[in-house]
Amino acid sequence: TSDSNANLSEAQKCLLRWHCRLGHVGFDRVKFLLGSGVLAVSESAKRLHRAASSSSLELPKCRACLHAKQRVRSPSKRSKGKVTDHPGVLKQDNLLPGQAISVDHMICSQPGRRFNTRGKEADRSKFKGACIFVDHASSYINVQFQSVLTSHATLESKANFESACRDVGVVPMKYIMDNAKYFTSKEFTAHMSEFRQIQAFAGVGAHQQNAIAERSIQTITSISRAMMIHAALHWP
């Protein structure tokens, strides 16, 4: 996006800058924000943003996204069962925030540093993954990092998530999760029963029933990977 690059127009450079600044989200979403005018602070900026949001504008390439968002394609010979449900069926009739929350764990093989240390903590104290909560009605995503993936640590993550919900006046009523031992343990089940919250499970091998949480994990990991590759490309 430098001034010396003659391959991109000013509108394309503007679009690419905001794409990188907003965490490498999709260009369509960036175009929508630019077209709304909420990111402009002057008339000249508004004109540039309108040009960048034009449907006829050729989309620039993002090097970080091309590396980070590649997908493994299944061999063409493998047959897969088709899911015939229409899009949005999992969120159907969930109109109120907190009415249904999808929960899942994401695991990272590379231990992560804690926020309150200087990187000197032992490996056993570093983050090994996170518990992700996704609200069906608002699509709000909350990520709680965990050093251990146990029922007790998951309940702490749930308490932190619900504390954030109370700050905005939302009361979670139903949690949808898979059959992992963290969610089916006596401790977790007793906690849900104590607070009179509904606990629903996806079927064995039916990850599509918890697809909202699974897709959110893919989104978060793709964006995180793109941001790290972007930093490596620009500041090697």
N, C-alpha and C positions, 0 to 999 in steps of 0.2 A: 504493500500500500504506500510505498515511498513515492515522492514526487518524481523521481527519476524513472519510474516504471511507466513506459508509454503503451504497454499492452492493455491496460485497463483504463476505462474512463473514470472521471471523478465520481460519478454515481456508483459505479461498480466498486471503487475503492471505499466509498462510504458504506456500502452494504457489507463489504468484507470486514471492515473495521468493527462495525456493530455486531456482526456475527461472532467475531473473536471475543469482543468485550462481554457479550451475553452468554459466554460459556459454550460456544460452538453449537447453539441450537439451530434448528432447521431454518433455511433461508426464507421459507414461506412465513414463518412466525416473525422473523426479523422484518420482512417487508410489511406485514400487517402493522407492527409497532411504528415503523417509519411513516407509513401512510396515515396513521392516526394523528401524527404531529406531536405526540407526548414527549418525544426525545429532543425536540428542537427548542432552542432558546432565542433564536432570532429569525427574521424573515428570510435571510439568505440560507440559513440552515434548513428552514421549512421547505424552500424550493428544492434544495439538494435532496432532502429526504423524500419528497414527492417523486423526484426523478428516480431515486434508488428503489422506490416501491412500485415502479411501473411494471405492468405484466409483460411488456415487450422487452424488458431489460434482460440481456443474456447473463446468466448466473456465473460468477467467477468461481474458480476452483480453490478449495481450501486444502493445503497440503496436509495439515494435521488431521483433518477429517478423513481424507483419502486413506491415510495410514491407520487411523484409530477405529474407523467404523466399518471395516471390512467384515464380512460374514463368511463362515464356512458353509459351503453348499453341499447338501447331501447328494450322494451318487444317484444318478438318474434311474438306476435299476432298482433302488430300494423303494418299495411301496409303502405309502403312509396312509393311515386312515384319515379321512377328511372330517373336520369338524363343521357341521352344517348349520350351527347356530348363527343367527344374524349378528352383525357387529353391535356391541353395546348391550348384549343380553345380560351380562353379569352385573351391569349397573342399573338395570331396568327397575323402576319404582323406588330407587334409592334417591330421594329428592332432598333429604335433609342432611346437613353435615353431622357426622357421627352415627348415622343410621346403620352404616355398614363399613367396616374397616378391614382391608386385606393386610395380612401380616406374613412376613417370611424372613428368613435369614439369608444374608449373603456372606460368603466366606472368602477371605483373602489369604493366599499362601505366603505373601510377603508381610511380615509384621509391621504395623504402623506405629509411629511415635504418638505418645499421649500429648494432650494439649497443655498440661500443667508441668511439663518437665523440659529439660534441655537435651533430650535424646540420650541421656545417661541411664535410663531405666533398664532393668533386665528384660530379656526377650520374653519371659513369661508374663511380664506386666504390659507388654505392648498390645495394641489392638489386633485381634485375629479375624475380625469381621464386624458385622453390624446387624441390627434388627430394623427392618424397614416397615413403616406403617403408611398405608395409602387409603385416604378417604374416598369413597365411591362418588359422593355427590359433588365435591369440590375438586377432586383430583389432587388434593394437597398431599405432599410427600414429606414424611418426617423420618430421619435416619438417626438411630441411636447406636453409637459404636460400642463394642464389647471386647473385653480382653479374653473372656471365656464364653463359650456357647453352652450355657447351662440354663436350667429352668429358673434358678434364682436370679441370674444376671438378666435373663429375658424379662422377668417380672420387674426388675429395676428399670429396664428400658421402657416397659409398658407404663410404669408410674411416671417417668419423665415425659413420655408422650402425652399422657392424660393431664399432666400439669400444664403443658403448653395448650392443650385443648380448653381447659378451664379458663385460661387467660382471655380467650376469645368467646367464652360462653357456649362451648360445645361439650356435650356429654356423650362419649362413645357408648353405643348400646349393643353392637354385635361385632364379633371378630371372626373373620374367615381365614383359616390357616390350613397347612398340610398336616400329615400325620407324624411329624417329627417328634422325637421323644421329649423335646423341650416343651411342646405344647400339650402333650397327652399325659404328662406326669401328674401324680396326685397333688403336688404342690400347686401347679398351675390351674388344675381343674377346681381345686378347693377355693383358690383365689377368685376365679370367675364366678363360682357359685355364691361366694360371700357378697360380691358386689352386684349380683343378679344380672350379669351380662351374658348374652347368648354366645355360645361357642360352636361354630360350624366348621366342619372338616372337609377338605377335598378328598375325593376318592383315591384309593391306592393306584399309583401310576397315572392318575388323571390330573396332571399339572395344569391343564387348561382351565380347570375349575378355580384355580387360584392365579389365573393369568394376569390379573391386574397388578399384583405384587411382582410377579415374574417379569412382566414387561417394564415395570418401573426400575427394577434392578438393572435390566439391560440399558435403559436410558441413562441411569446414573453412572454406570461403569463406562459407557461409551463417551459421555461428556468428560468424565475424569481423565480417561485415557487421552482424549483429544487435547485437553488442556496441558497435560504433561508433555506430550509430543510437541505441541506448539511451543512450549518453553524451551525444549531441547533444540528445536529447529532454529529459533531466533537467538538463543543465548547458549551456544554449545560450550 
